[in-house]
Amino acid sequence: MTTPATRAEALHLTGERTVPGIAEENYWFRRHEAAYAALLPHCADAMVLEAGCGEGYGASLLATTARRVLALDYDIPTTEHVARRYPEVAVARANLAFLPIRDGAVDVVANFQVIEHLWDQAGFLAECRRVLSPNGKLLVTTPNRLTFTPDSDTPLNPFHTRELAPSELAGLLTDAGFAVESLHGLHHGQAVRALDERYGGSIIDAQLDVVMGKLPGQAEWPEALLADVAAIEATGFDIHGEDLDASLDLIAVAVRR
């Protein structure tokens, strides 16, 4: 698993992406890390493109099994950070609307917690299909709209353009020329469910109550809550295909047709 950065080494926290090494962010970091770990076998000995790498911890994890990882991000400070901190990863700045990769050049495209940030999701998926080799795989994780922003088609997260329900993600992938090999959901496992019970039914809501209306890194956290959040591990989340509508994140594996 990824070794968390110290706060001094961490990429500046903006609220748009999660980063390791920050106790207040650990719930989200471990939730995302769990998805990377689950999809790692699909990257074994593969040429992997991570389209939207963020802080780079995920690309580094993929690099433990992939033949090579090229990580792309649009933000210059982010790509500079990835180049410094994760030398095992090749990194470049790029707009995901036009992937700077030749046709059929990669075995796997990884897109973790990114598609919900894009304005032209169908166009992005067409680019993913173009750069993938025949039968290449697209790995996508994204928040489940039904639980992330319930009862609304408009994202509350200011960095999200369009969130997807399970059927919407499957339809988008199929329309883009992919066969959906699997569509699973991420749920709280036993350890995190215990925290849900401890904090009135939702450890997520307990955190949101602290940070809403505050600038990133400026909220004052109750000591007990911060300790509980900081202790969460990636193993505290379950990933399976049951009860998709109730899942927190969607995790799709799609094959280029």
N, C-alpha and C positions, 0 to 999 in steps of 0.2 A: 504493500500500500504506500501511498504518497507520504513522504515525510513532511509535516507541516513546516512552512517557513516561520521564522520569527517575525514579530510585528515590524521590526526595523527593515526586514527584507521584503515584506509583503507589498504587493501592488496596491496602489492607493485605492481605498474603498470608496466607490461612487454610488453603490446601490444597484448598478446595472448588472454586475457579475459578482459571483462569490469568490472568495480567496481563502487559501489555507492559512493557518497560523493565527487566526483571530478568534478568540473564544466566543464572542458574540455572533460570529458567522458559522460556528461549527455545525449547527443543525443542518443548514443548507449545504455546507461543504460535504458533510458525510452522506447526505441524501443523494447528492450528485455523484459522489465517489462510489456509492453502492451500484449505480447504474453502469459506470465504467467497468467495475469489477465483473459484473454479470455479462457484459458484452465482450470482454477481453478475449475469450477463445475465438471469436470471429476474426481476430486480427493476427492470429498466429502465422508467422513467416510471410506476412502480406505487406504490400506497398500501400500504406494508409495515408489518406488525406484527411486531416481534421479541419473542417470548414467552420471557422469560428472557434478559436482555441481559448479565448479568454486568458486567464492567468497562466495557463500552460500545464497545470498539474495533471490534467487528464491526458494530454499528449504525452507527457512523461510516463504515465502509467501504461499507455498503449505501446510505447517504445520498449517496454520490458519483454514484449512477445512479438511485435511486428518486425519485419525485415527493415523497414524504414518508415519514419513518420515525417510528413510535411505538414506543418501547422500554419494556418492562415488566420489573420485577423486584420480588421480595418484600422484599428487604433495604433498609432505609432508608439506611444509609451508602452503599450501592452506588448507589441512585438519586440521592442528593445528589452523589456523585462524577461520575456521568454528566452531570448537569445542568451542573456546573461545567466539566468538561473538554471536552464535546462539544455545544456550543450548537446545532449543526446538527441535533441529534436531539431530538425531543420525548420526554420520559420521565415515567413515572408508576409509583407503587408499586401492585402488584396481586398477588393470589393467582391462580396460573395455573389453579386449579380452576374459577374463575368469571371469565372475561375481561370486563373492563368496556367492551365494545365492542358496538354494536348489530349485529343480524343482517345479514350480507351486506355489511359496510362496508369490507372490505379486499380487496385483490387478491392479496396474498401474506402468508402467515404463515411466519416464519423461526424455527426451533427448533434451535439449534446446541448440541450437547453438554449438553442439558437433560433430555430425556425420561427418561434413566436415573436422574435424581434424583427423579422423581415417583412417588408412591404409586399414584395412579389414572391410569394411562397411557391407558386407553380413554376415561375421562371427559374427560381433557384433549383428546384427539383429537376427541371430539364437540364440544367448545367451539371448536376450530379450524375444524371444518367449519361450525359455526353462523355464525361471523363472516366467513367467506370468501364472496366473491361467486360466482355460478355460474361454473364452470370456473376458479375461483381456485386458486392453487397453495400447497401446503404443502411447505416445505423442511426436511428433518430430517437432522441428523448426530448420530451416537452411536457410542460404542466398540463394536467387534465383540466380543461375548461370547466367541467361539471363540478369540480371540487375547488379549483383555484379561484375562480370567479363565478360562484354559483348564481343562478337566476339572472345572468347578464351576458349579452353578446359583446359588451364593450369591456376590454381589460381595465382593471383598476391600476395595475402596474404601469407607470408612465413609460416604461421602456418596451412594453409589448404592443405589437400592432394587431395581431389576431391570435387568439388562443384556440385550441382545438379539442373537441370531444373525441372519444375513440373512433366513432364512425366517420367523423370528418377527417381525421388523420388517415385512416385506411382508404377513404375515397380519394384523398389528395394523392397518395402514393400510387394507387391503381391508375388514376387518370394520367399520371406522369410517366407511365410505362414500367411500373414495378409490380412484381408479384409479392404480396405480403407473406413472408415466411412465418413470422410470429408477431403477435401484438400482445404484450404483457403490461401489467400495471405494477407500480411501486406502492407499497402500503407500509404503515408502521408495523414493525414486528413487536414481539412481546415486551422488550425493554422500553421501547418508545411509547407503546400503549400504556405502560405503567406510568410514564410521565404525563400522558394525556389525563389519566385518572387523578394524578396528584395536582394537576393545575386546572381543575374544573371542567375537564372534558377535552381540552385541546392545548397541547404544548405550543402549537403554532400560534393560536390566539394569544396565549400568554406572552409570547415574544412580540407579537404585533402591538399589543397594548403598551409595551415599553417603548417601541421605536417609532410608532406612527407620529408624524408631525415633527420629527427630529431629523437633523442632518445626520448622514452616516457617521457613526463613531461618536456621536454627541449625547446619546441617551444614557441615563443613569439606570443601571440594571440592579435589581434586587440580588443580593449576594447568593442566595440559595438557587434562584433561577439560573443565574449565570453559571454556577457550578454544575448544575444538572445539564445545561445545554453543552457546556464544554466537555462533558464526559460521554456524550453520545458517540457511538462508533458506527461505521458503515454496516456492520453486521446487525445493527438494530432495525434494519429495514428488510422487508420481504418483497420478493418479486415473483409474480405468478400470473396466470391468465384468467383467474377467477374474479368475478365481480368488477369488471373493468370500469364501469361507470363510477364506482366508489374509490377508485385508485387516485393517488396523489399526482403521480407522473405516469406518462405513457412511454413505453419502450418498444420500439418497432425495429424489426429486421426485415428489410425488403431486398429483393433480388432483381437486378436489371434484366428485363425481358428482351 
